[in-house]
Each structure stands twice: as C-alpha cells, then as structure tokens.
C-alpha cells in the first residue's frame, strides 16, 4: 500500500473542512440556530479513565472548532456526557439517559459498544466506537468503528511482520498478555488465528489474560511468555507497566507490541519501566504519529488545539497524536454525517437514527488512485490500514518502520 495514503486521506479531510468553512462564511444567518446534542458515553472516572482523557479533550475542542469555523447551517452542536466507568451495566444506563436527552449521535468505548450492539440495532440508533472488536463487525449492525478492530489490527501487524519487517526472525514465537475483556480477547483471538493460518511462519505460544483491572501479580504470565520473540499487549496503563517491569526484571528479552491507546500511557511506561526496558517496542498504529512523521492533518489539529483549547487541554494534548487523531476523526465523521442529515429534514429535531444510518453506509471518500474509503451495508471499519513504529531508548522517540499495510480481509 502506498505510504502516502493516510497523508492523502488527511489532505482530503482538511480540504473538505476548509471548503465547508468558506461556504458557510460567505452566507448570512437566516434562521435561528437549533441545538443538536451529541453524546460521549465513556469512562470519565475509574481505572480506564486516564486512557480516555486526551481523547475526550480533543473531542470537545473539535466540536468547538466545528461550531466556530465549519458550522452546520442552522445548528449549534453541544456535548452531553455520561460516565460509564467502562462498566457494561452503566453503559446501558448511560445510553438510555443520553437518548432521553435527545442526543442524535454517540461516541463510545469498546465495552459499551459490545454491550449495546443488539439494543442500538433494535432502536436503529448508530454508535461510533473509538475501537471495536470482531464480534461487532461479524454481523454488521448499528455500531461503526473508525479504526480496525483489535482482532484486525493485530492481524495487520503480523502481516507486516511476516512480509515487511527487515528484522523478522525465523518463525518467531508470538504471545499475548492482557485482560480477560473485549480488547484482550480480540488481540488473543486475532493473533492465534493468524498464527494458525500461517503456521509455517509463526509459532503460537499462547495468551495470558487476567481479570480486569489487574495491575499486579503477572508472574504466571511472565513465565508462560518468557520465550516469546514478540509479546502483543492487551493491557494498558498500570497493568502493562507492571508486566513489562516484571518481565524485564527476569531478564527475558521478547519485544513488546503496543497499540494506539498506548500513546495515552507512554509517559507512565517510561517512568515506571525505564527507557531501556522499552527499547525496540513496536506500536501498531492506524492513524500515524506526528512526532515520527508529519501529516497535514496534524498541523490542522495543532492549530485547532491552540485556538480553541483551554490551557489545560493544550497541555494535555501536546504531542499526544495517538490519542488525538482517533477522536478528531470520530468527531469529523460525525459532524459531516450530521451536516448531510440536516440537509434532508426541515427541522434538525426530525433527524432519526435510521436516517443517520442510511447516510453513514452510503457516504464514501473517493481519492484518485486509491480504493474507496467509507462504510457500507457490510463494512463497519473506516480506515482498514495499519503502520508500525519502533521506540528507540537512545533517541527517546519513535520512528516509522515500513509502509502502510492493508488489514487482512479488506
């Protein structure tokens, strides 16, 4: 896959935003604004909260940007929030509460999306998920994922490892550690299935999945995975940090493989584990990392954060593109969806979930020379690509290793 794909995609998104902005700026306000609510159903508190705070901040900044620079004619967008604490029961309560408040769109986490999948299909209410699982896309419904699922992401990584990594060892041993919940299970199943289908090139060691939110007592998993060449990490934050520390204290030398959410915790890893313990860690990213490479969208994001972010938000988001890009992409795709929906009704209050769904599965992003990007009646993933970055403890930074890889199955 052409290495400039995401750069081109980003440029198209930016150009779209600028064109809409200029068109809106040329007109005069002829009607009063109607407030349209969007919802955030996420863990604002609890063990997982720190992994979402950057994304929540970026989403708020992005909506301020839309309201001020690329306004939807006749509409002011406002955010309502519900703290689900990454708890399935609270996710159900939060969804019902947000619906009662009249929200038109919701961004949510993996646990909530998987919990609510059948409910939103029955209600015909589309959810946008910052990261999904295989079970969510096997039977396409009303949950849409911007990046690939964890299952798909790990298979994209193994495809890259098998075909593009110059340091690829002979038949590497692969293992997974993490939590016995949505993403840990998806990582484990994806890696195991890929290794089974490519058994001449990989040895599957196994997975060690602990109860969430365990952050200590990884000794059994450390011993199980001690001979791995690559350990795919299905835990974040303190859980990952304690595993890495314990593994390195045993002087085992497998390389760790993280994912986009690790960007929200990287300073925690460095502080807890030390740079040397993290040397040659690989990150599979579906968005790109603007400290390692530069995309036009990152320049736009930086300007948006500086212009519309509070000082606290600016401090929080500085340099955190792994946590910033995904939620900006969600906000952008939702606002463009809402923009199209507004054109179809006389009163924004008449926008229905079914209308939003029908627009979602037909909107396409067409770029000359590349496949069409977008959802469809059967596809629930917007960006089916991954790229890998390697951490250098000497440089204390990441660098790209290889080109973009299309996720298997797309």
C-alpha positions as CSV (number, residue, x, y, z in Angstrom):
1,X,0.0,0.0,0.0
2,X,1.3,3.4,-0.9
3,X,3.0,5.1,2.0
4,X,1.2,8.4,1.3
5,X,-2.3,7.0,1.7
6,X,-3.1,8.5,5.1
7,X,-1.4,11.8,4.1
8,X,-3.7,12.0,1.1
9,X,-6.7,11.0,3.1
10,X,-5.9,13.6,5.7
11,X,-5.5,16.3,3.0
12,X,-8.9,15.4,1.6
13,X,-10.4,15.7,5.0
14,X,-8.7,19.1,5.6
15,X,-9.7,20.4,2.2
16,X,-13.3,19.3,2.9
17,X,-13.3,21.2,6.2
18,X,-11.8,24.3,4.6
19,X,-14.3,24.3,1.7
20,X,-17.3,23.9,4.0
21,X,-15.9,26.7,6.2
22,X,-15.5,29.1,3.3
23,X,-19.0,28.3,2.1
24,X,-20.5,28.9,5.5
25,X,-18.6,32.1,5.9
26,X,-20.0,33.5,2.7
27,X,-23.6,33.4,3.8
28,X,-25.6,35.2,6.4
29,X,-27.5,33.6,9.3
30,X,-31.1,33.4,8.0
31,X,-32.6,31.2,10.7
32,X,-32.1,30.8,14.4
33,X,-29.7,28.1,15.5
34,X,-31.1,24.8,16.7
35,X,-29.1,23.0,19.4
36,X,-28.3,19.4,18.4
37,X,-26.8,17.2,21.1
38,X,-24.1,14.6,20.7
39,X,-23.2,12.2,23.4
40,X,-20.0,10.9,25.0
41,X,-20.6,7.5,26.7
42,X,-17.1,6.9,28.1
43,X,-15.2,6.2,31.3
44,X,-14.6,9.7,32.8
45,X,-13.6,8.1,36.1
46,X,-12.4,4.7,37.2
47,X,-9.3,2.6,36.2
48,X,-9.6,3.2,32.5
49,X,-10.3,7.0,32.7
50,X,-6.8,8.2,32.1
51,X,-6.7,6.4,28.8
52,X,-9.6,8.5,27.5
53,X,-8.9,11.9,28.9
54,X,-6.8,13.1,25.9
55,X,-9.5,11.9,23.5
56,X,-12.3,13.5,25.5
57,X,-10.4,16.8,25.5
58,X,-9.8,16.6,21.7
59,X,-13.5,15.8,21.0
60,X,-14.6,18.9,23.0
61,X,-12.0,21.0,21.1
62,X,-13.1,19.6,17.8
63,X,-16.8,20.4,18.4
64,X,-15.8,24.0,19.4
65,X,-13.9,24.2,16.1
66,X,-16.9,23.0,14.1
67,X,-19.3,25.4,15.8
68,X,-16.9,28.3,15.2
69,X,-15.3,27.6,11.8
70,X,-17.2,25.0,9.9
71,X,-20.7,25.5,11.4
72,X,-23.5,23.3,10.2
73,X,-26.1,25.7,8.9
74,X,-28.8,26.5,11.4
75,X,-27.2,24.2,14.0
76,X,-25.2,24.5,17.1
77,X,-23.7,21.3,18.4
78,X,-23.4,20.6,22.1
79,X,-22.0,17.7,24.0
80,X,-23.7,15.7,26.7
81,X,-21.7,13.2,28.7
82,X,-22.3,10.1,30.8
83,X,-19.6,8.3,32.8
84,X,-19.9,4.6,32.2
85,X,-16.6,3.7,34.1
86,X,-16.0,1.0,31.4
87,X,-18.8,-0.9,33.1
88,X,-21.4,-2.7,31.0
89,X,-24.3,-2.0,33.4
90,X,-23.6,1.7,33.5
91,X,-23.2,1.7,29.7
92,X,-26.9,0.6,29.4
93,X,-28.0,3.2,31.9
94,X,-25.9,5.9,30.1
95,X,-27.2,5.0,26.7
96,X,-30.9,5.3,27.9
97,X,-30.2,8.6,29.6
98,X,-28.5,10.1,26.6
99,X,-31.3,9.0,24.4
100,X,-33.8,10.6,26.7
101,X,-31.9,13.9,26.4
102,X,-32.4,13.8,22.7
103,X,-28.8,13.1,21.5
104,X,-28.5,12.3,17.8
105,X,-25.1,10.6,17.8
106,X,-22.9,8.9,20.5
107,X,-19.2,8.2,20.7
108,X,-18.5,5.3,23.0
109,X,-15.9,2.8,24.2
110,X,-15.4,-0.9,23.2
111,X,-17.1,-2.3,26.3
112,X,-20.2,-0.1,25.9
113,X,-20.4,-0.8,22.1
114,X,-20.3,-4.5,22.5
115,X,-22.8,-4.4,25.4
116,X,-25.2,-2.2,23.4
117,X,-24.9,-3.7,19.9
118,X,-28.2,-5.5,19.9
119,X,-30.0,-2.7,21.6
120,X,-28.9,0.0,19.2
121,X,-29.8,-2.3,16.3
122,X,-33.3,-2.7,17.6
123,X,-33.5,1.1,18.3
124,X,-31.9,1.9,14.9
125,X,-29.5,4.3,16.7
126,X,-26.0,4.4,15.3
127,X,-23.0,4.4,17.6
128,X,-19.5,5.4,16.7
129,X,-16.8,3.4,18.5
130,X,-13.2,4.6,19.0
131,X,-12.1,0.9,18.7
132,X,-14.1,-2.2,18.0
133,X,-14.0,-6.0,18.3
134,X,-14.5,-8.8,15.8
135,X,-17.9,-9.6,17.3
136,X,-19.1,-6.1,16.4
137,X,-18.4,-6.4,12.7
138,X,-19.1,-10.1,12.1
139,X,-22.8,-9.2,12.0
140,X,-22.9,-5.6,10.7
141,X,-25.3,-3.5,12.7
142,X,-25.5,0.0,14.1
143,X,-22.0,0.2,15.6
144,X,-19.4,1.8,13.4
145,X,-15.6,1.8,14.1
146,X,-13.2,4.3,12.7
147,X,-10.1,2.2,13.1
148,X,-9.8,-1.6,12.5
149,X,-10.9,-3.8,15.4
150,X,-8.3,-5.1,17.8
151,X,-8.6,-8.5,16.0
152,X,-7.9,-6.9,12.6
153,X,-5.2,-4.6,13.9
154,X,-3.1,-7.5,15.4
155,X,-3.5,-9.4,12.1
156,X,-2.3,-6.4,10.2
157,X,0.7,-6.2,12.5
158,X,1.5,-9.9,11.9
159,X,1.1,-9.5,8.2
160,X,3.6,-6.6,8.3
161,X,6.0,-8.6,10.5
162,X,5.8,-11.5,8.1
163,X,6.2,-9.5,4.9
164,X,7.9,-6.2,5.6
165,X,10.0,-6.2,8.8
166,X,13.7,-6.4,7.9
167,X,14.5,-7.7,11.4
168,X,12.0,-10.6,11.0
169,X,13.4,-13.7,12.8
170,X,12.9,-17.2,11.6
171,X,9.5,-18.4,12.7
172,X,9.1,-16.0,15.6
173,X,7.3,-17.1,18.7
174,X,4.1,-15.0,19.4
175,X,2.3,-14.5,22.6
176,X,-0.4,-12.2,24.1
177,X,-0.8,-10.8,27.6
178,X,-3.6,-8.6,28.8
179,X,-7.0,-8.5,30.4
180,X,-9.9,-11.0,30.0
181,X,-12.2,-8.5,28.4
182,X,-13.0,-7.1,25.0
183,X,-9.7,-6.0,23.7
184,X,-7.5,-8.6,25.4
185,X,-9.8,-11.4,24.0
186,X,-9.8,-9.8,20.5
187,X,-6.0,-9.4,20.4
188,X,-5.6,-13.0,21.6
189,X,-8.1,-14.5,19.1
190,X,-6.7,-12.4,16.2
191,X,-3.1,-13.4,16.9
192,X,-3.9,-17.1,17.5
193,X,-6.0,-17.3,14.3
194,X,-3.3,-15.6,12.2
195,X,-0.5,-17.8,13.6
196,X,-2.6,-20.9,12.9
197,X,-3.3,-19.8,9.3
198,X,0.5,-19.1,8.8
199,X,1.9,-21.9,10.9
200,X,5.0,-22.2,8.6
201,X,6.0,-18.6,9.6
202,X,4.9,-18.3,13.2
203,X,4.8,-20.3,16.4
204,X,1.9,-19.5,18.7
205,X,3.0,-19.7,22.3
206,X,-0.3,-18.7,23.9
207,X,-2.0,-16.0,25.8
208,X,-2.3,-15.0,29.4
209,X,-5.4,-13.0,30.2
210,X,-6.0,-11.8,33.7
211,X,-9.2,-10.3,35.3
212,X,-9.7,-6.6,34.6
213,X,-8.3,-4.3,36.0
214,X,-5.5,-6.4,37.5
215,X,-2.3,-4.4,37.6
216,X,0.0,-6.8,39.6
217,X,0.6,-10.5,40.0
218,X,1.7,-11.2,36.4
219,X,4.2,-13.8,37.4
220,X,2.4,-16.8,35.8
221,X,2.0,-14.8,32.5
222,X,5.6,-13.7,32.6
223,X,6.8,-17.3,32.8
224,X,4.4,-18.5,30.2
225,X,5.6,-15.9,27.7
226,X,9.3,-15.8,28.6
227,X,10.5,-17.4,25.3
228,X,8.4,-15.2,23.0
229,X,10.1,-13.1,20.4
230,X,7.1,-10.7,20.3
231,X,4.5,-10.1,23.1
232,X,1.3,-8.4,22.0
233,X,0.0,-6.3,24.8
234,X,-3.8,-6.4,25.6
235,X,-3.5,-4.3,28.7
236,X,-2.8,-0.6,29.2
237,X,-1.6,1.8,31.8
238,X,-0.5,0.3,35.1
239,X,-1.4,-3.2,34.1
240,X,1.1,-3.1,31.2
241,X,3.7,-1.3,33.1
242,X,3.9,-3.9,35.9
243,X,4.0,-6.7,33.4
244,X,6.9,-5.1,31.5
245,X,8.8,-4.4,34.6
246,X,8.4,-7.9,36.0
247,X,9.3,-9.4,32.6
248,X,12.5,-7.3,32.2
249,X,13.5,-8.0,35.8
250,X,13.6,-11.7,34.9
251,X,16.0,-10.6,32.0
252,X,13.7,-12.0,29.3
253,X,14.2,-10.3,26.0
254,X,11.0,-10.6,24.0
255,X,9.8,-7.4,22.3
256,X,6.6,-5.7,23.3
257,X,4.0,-4.7,20.8
258,X,1.5,-2.0,21.7
259,X,-1.4,-0.3,20.0
260,X,-2.7,3.3,19.5
261,X,-4.1,3.6,23.1
262,X,-0.6,3.2,24.5
263,X,0.0,6.8,23.4
264,X,-2.1,7.9,26.4
265,X,0.1,6.0,28.8
266,X,3.6,6.3,27.3
267,X,4.9,8.6,30.0
268,X,3.6,6.2,32.6
269,X,5.6,3.4,30.9
270,X,8.8,5.4,30.7
271,X,8.5,6.5,34.3
272,X,7.6,3.0,35.7
273,X,9.7,0.7,33.4
274,X,12.6,2.9,32.3
275,X,13.6,3.7,28.7
276,X,15.9,0.7,28.4
277,X,13.1,-1.8,29.2
278,X,11.0,-0.3,26.4
279,X,13.8,-0.2,23.8
280,X,12.6,-1.6,20.4
281,X,9.0,-1.7,21.5
282,X,6.7,-1.7,18.4
283,X,3.5,0.2,18.1
284,X,0.8,-0.8,15.6
285,X,-1.0,2.4,14.7
286,X,-4.0,3.0,12.5
287,X,-3.6,6.8,12.5
288,X,0.1,7.7,12.4
289,X,2.2,9.5,14.9
290,X,3.2,13.1,14.3
291,X,6.3,13.1,16.4
292,X,7.7,10.5,14.0
293,X,6.2,11.8,10.7
294,X,4.2,14.8,9.6
295,X,0.8,14.8,8.1
296,X,-1.2,17.8,7.0
297,X,-4.0,16.9,9.4
298,X,-1.6,17.2,12.4
299,X,-0.9,20.8,11.5
300,X,-4.6,21.4,11.4
301,X,-5.1,19.6,14.8
302,X,-2.3,21.6,16.4
303,X,-3.9,24.9,15.2
304,X,-7.3,23.8,16.4
305,X,-6.0,22.9,19.9
306,X,-4.1,26.2,20.2
307,X,-7.1,28.2,19.0
308,X,-10.0,26.5,20.8
309,X,-8.4,24.5,23.6
310,X,-8.2,25.7,27.2
311,X,-4.7,25.9,28.7
312,X,-5.4,22.6,30.4
313,X,-6.5,21.0,27.2
314,X,-3.4,22.4,25.3
315,X,-1.1,21.0,28.0
316,X,-2.9,17.6,27.9
317,X,-2.9,17.3,24.1
318,X,0.7,18.5,23.4
319,X,2.5,15.8,21.5
320,X,-0.2,13.2,22.0
321,X,-1.3,12.4,18.4
322,X,-2.1,8.7,19.1
323,X,-4.9,9.8,21.4
324,X,-5.8,13.0,19.5
325,X,-6.2,11.7,15.9
326,X,-8.8,9.0,16.6
327,X,-11.2,11.2,18.4
328,X,-10.8,14.0,15.9
329,X,-11.6,11.5,13.2
330,X,-14.7,10.4,15.1
331,X,-15.8,14.0,15.6
332,X,-15.1,14.9,12.0
333,X,-17.0,11.9,10.6
334,X,-20.0,12.5,12.9
335,X,-20.2,16.2,12.0
336,X,-20.1,15.5,8.3
337,X,-22.8,12.9,8.8
338,X,-24.9,15.4,10.8
339,X,-24.3,18.0,8.1
340,X,-25.7,15.7,5.5
341,X,-28.6,14.8,7.7
342,X,-29.6,18.4,8.3
343,X,-30.0,18.8,4.5
344,X,-32.6,16.1,4.5
345,X,-35.0,17.5,7.0
346,X,-36.8,20.8,7.6
347,X,-36.1,20.7,11.4
348,X,-33.0,19.1,12.9
349,X,-35.2,17.7,15.6
350,X,-36.6,15.4,13.0
351,X,-33.3,13.6,12.4
352,X,-33.7,9.9,13.1
353,X,-31.2,7.2,13.8
354,X,-32.4,5.4,10.7
355,X,-31.6,8.5,8.5
356,X,-28.2,8.8,10.0
357,X,-27.6,5.1,9.4
358,X,-28.6,5.3,5.8
359,X,-26.3,8.2,5.2
360,X,-23.4,6.5,7.0
361,X,-23.5,3.4,4.9
362,X,-23.6,5.4,1.6
363,X,-21.1,8.2,2.3
364,X,-17.9,7.4,0.5
365,X,-14.4,9.0,0.4
366,X,-13.1,8.8,-3.1
367,X,-9.4,9.5,-3.8
368,X,-7.9,9.2,-7.2
369,X,-5.6,6.2,-7.4
370,X,-6.8,4.6,-4.2
371,X,-9.6,2.3,-3.1
372,X,-12.8,4.0,-2.0
373,X,-12.8,4.6,1.8
374,X,-16.0,4.6,3.8
375,X,-18.6,2.4,5.4
376,X,-21.1,0.3,3.5
377,X,-24.0,-2.0,4.2
378,X,-21.5,-4.7,5.2
379,X,-18.4,-2.8,6.2
380,X,-18.1,-1.2,9.7
381,X,-14.5,-0.1,9.6
382,X,-13.5,3.3,8.0
383,X,-9.7,3.1,7.9
384,X,-8.5,-0.5,7.1
385,X,-4.8,0.2,7.4
386,X,-2.0,-0.1,10.0
387,X,1.5,1.1,10.3
388,X,4.3,0.2,12.7
389,X,6.6,2.4,14.8
390,X,9.6,1.4,16.8
391,X,10.8,3.1,20.0
392,X,14.5,4.0,20.5
393,X,15.6,4.4,24.1
394,X,18.6,6.4,22.9
395,X,16.5,8.9,20.9
396,X,13.6,8.6,23.3
397,X,11.2,8.7,20.4
398,X,9.5,6.6,17.8
399,X,10.4,6.2,14.1
400,X,8.5,4.6,11.3
401,X,9.4,1.1,10.2
402,X,7.9,0.2,6.8
403,X,4.9,1.3,4.8
404,X,1.2,1.2,5.4
405,X,-0.3,-2.3,5.4
406,X,-3.8,-3.1,4.4
407,X,-5.6,-5.1,7.1
408,X,-6.3,-8.7,6.0
409,X,-9.8,-9.2,4.8
410,X,-10.1,-5.7,3.1
